């Protein structure tokens, strides 16, 4: 057995690597640079943690968030690795203690924020380690933060090129869960990793079901989604504004959903308390802006819902990827509207970026809109964005409930003509009123009851016309001018439609029947044994023991053992230390710390 496999088994408790993990570990442990793209839940952390344990000295892990550092370090200490972090949450004396431990060679890994790493003081500490031959490697987590094309740009990441300039012989590994080809190139260039070996895993998360619906009373839609299979489960709900986060969390709480808010406008202690509850308690729904989630390692998040459109497919993929890290069936649900598109385009146009960055951001938003309006497999479209071919998945809303479509070329012409006849200065609501012949005060004021398109749209109702207009926007035949309060305008792509040179197919929105998300999952998932009877009771006892142990050690429950490990213990019921040691996720340190307690609990069960 190789040293890497021995470490995987004895420290982390796993018998085999997944995907390209072993190749990455061997490459970095041998001193090579690497750029790693691996989906959330794919095991990115092991790709630098095992080389850090194999190479002499301390590994410096660059991490963007305090919560992520603390979680990772807690988990590493549980398996017996000497790890710590330096960040603003520490007292001066504690920080000095950690620095002394690092210089004394007492640490395997040290987590730091990019801002701290590039300070003259910290670089001086690294110089001392380097001169002593005690720098193992540099790991740059969440590496997409370096890219202005990405979705979580952090300007301090740009300074990390100093690592290659100052310590060219020390291996570096940059890791991200989300990056299209353009973002990958920028990561490599800005971090001086253009000659690094690139490892790209499949972006597919087969255990996640994707569902996207048009907004129609979105709060009620969200509540129905949670009640239809997710009551009592952990989830994340993303909203575009702080106000909406607060209002949605309060509304869900009124509906007996244990929901908490999280956004940058809250007091830091309240925000930290809510995050801590989400990590440590079962069944919490966190309602948040995108300020929440990067690096959150909670494995049993069963759903991620979006009440507003994200800015890009990368952002959507990263956020939905926080569901189902344990491999169990999970859901990604989103409700969206043209108003969301207007808001996101306003963010882009009013931002301080240059014209090229804005152009790319607009193209990324258009790609996301295409995902929302596709009539084909959503997973196929999502993976295709990352240049990955796939067959229809059988586990998204469009596969499970194929949308109805019909030729709507004549209706599309009517809508485009109406936009033109009313001066290209009104939003969808007014245009629809004119099409269906509704004589509102606004229609009368502008004398639009006199235009040729007034009342010509009898084939569709109000909702049907709004659906068609939304899809014309997605098709690119209509644009939304946010500077004129969402006014619809014709684009060049409207000309072929108006001239009859091309056709237009309308996707008809239908509400799918309620379903069991577990019963009709056709993707190949890990076969989890269904716990029942004595096994189910044993599993609950194991969870209660884990919760008590986690409280005692002041760590999240999943840091002690993941649900998957407890399920395997309850199913296999090992009766010896040796047998318990064969369970996936039970390494030597955890076997020593918890083995007797678990075996006693098993022996005391009917």
C-alpha positions, 0 to 999 in steps of 0.5 A: 500500500502506498503512503498516500493510501495508508494515510487515507485509511489510517487518518481519514478512515477511507479505503479508496480514493475517488476519481482523480484524487489519488493522481492529484495527491501523488502529483502534489506530494512529489512537488508538482503544481496543480490546478484542481476543478472538482465539484462540491462534495467531491473531496477537494480538501483531501487533495491537499491535506494528504500531501500536507501530511506526507511532505515535511514541514507545514502546509499553508492553506489560503482560505477566504472565510473564518467559518471555513477555516474553523470547520476544516481545522476542527475536522482535522484535529478530530482525525489527529492532524496537527492543524490550526488557523490564524484569523481576526477571531483570535486574541493576540496571545493566541495568535502568537502561540500559533505562530510559535508552534508553526516555527517550531515545526509542531503544525502540519497545516495552517489556515490563513486568509489571503490578506494576512498571508501577503503582509510583510510580517507573515511573509517574514515568518514564511521566509524563516520556514523556507530557509529551514526547509519547513514549508511543505506546500501552498494550497489556495482554496476557492481559487475562483475568487481570483477571477474577475469573470468568476462569481466571488471575486476577492481582490486580495487573491490577486496578490497571491502570485507572490508565492510563486515569485518568492518560493518558486520551489514550493508546490502550489495547488489551487482548487475550485468547485466552479470555473468555466474555461475562461475563468480557468485561464484567468486563475492559471494566469493570475496565480502563475500556474500556467505550467501546472498540471490541470485536473478537471473532474466531472461537474455532475452532481447526480444526487441533486435534482434541478427544478426551475419554475416561473414565479407565481406567488413565490413565497407560497411556491417556496413553502409548498416546495419545503412542505412537499418532502423537506419538512424538518430538513436542513436547507438554504434559501437564497434571496437577492436583498437583505430586506427580502432575507429578513422578511422571508425568514420571518414569514417561514418562521410564522409558517412553523419552519425553523428559519434564520436570516443571514446577510452582511447587514446583520450584527456580526455576533447575530450572524455568527450565532445563526450560522453556528445553529445551522451547522450544529442543529438539525433541520435549520433553514438558512435564508441568506444572501450570497454572503452565506455558503462559500466553504460551508461543509455541512454534508446533510443540506437536503435542499437549496432554493433560490427566490431570485435569479443568481448572476451566472451559471457558475454562481447557480452551480456553486450555490446549489452544490451546497446541497447533498454533499453526503451523496444522498438525494437532494434538491435544487429549486428556483423561482424566477421572473423577467423582473429578476433579469432586470435587477441583475442587468441593473447590477451589471450596468451600474457596476464599476467594472470596465466594458469588457467585464460587463459584456462577459457578465451579461453573456453569463446571465444570458446563459443562465436565462437559457438554462431557465427556459430550456425545454431539454434536460437541465443537467445536460444544459448545465454540464454543457456550459462547462464543456461536459457532454452528457445524456438526458439525466432523468432526474430534473423537472424537464426530464421527469415532467417534459414541458409541453411546447407549441408553435407560437410564431404568430403570437410572437409577432403580435407581441413584438409588434405591440412593443413597437406600436406602443413606443418601446417604452413600457414593461410587460404588464402594459404590453399584455394589457394592450394585447388582451384589450384591457382598457386600464387608465394607463392604456387610455392615457397613452391612447393605446386603445387606438393602436392596431395591436389593441385586443389582437391577442385573444388566443392567450390570457394574461399569464400566457402572454407574460410567459411568451414575453419572458421567453422572447427575452430569453430568446433574445428577440426582446431586451429589457431596459432597466434604466427605463423601469423595465421597458421592453425593446426590440433587438436585431433578433426580432427582425427574422421573426417579424419577417416570417423568416424564422419560427418561435416555439413556446414552452407552456408552463404547467404545474407538475404533479406532486411527487416523491423525490426518492421514488422516481430518482432514476440516476445511479445513486449510492445504495443506502440501506433503508433503516427500519425496526431495530436498525432505525432505533439504533441509528437514532441512538447513534445520532443522539450519542453523536449530538451529545459528543459534539456538544461536549467537544464544541464542534458540529455533529458531522465533524464527529461522524457523517450520517453515512458512517452512522448508517453503515455502523447501524447496518453492519453492527460491528462487534469488535474494534477491528470490525468498527475500523473497517467502516468508511470514515472511521480512522485510527484517531476516531477509533481510539477516541470513540470506539469503546463508546460505540461498541458499548452502545451497540452491545446495549441495543436490542 
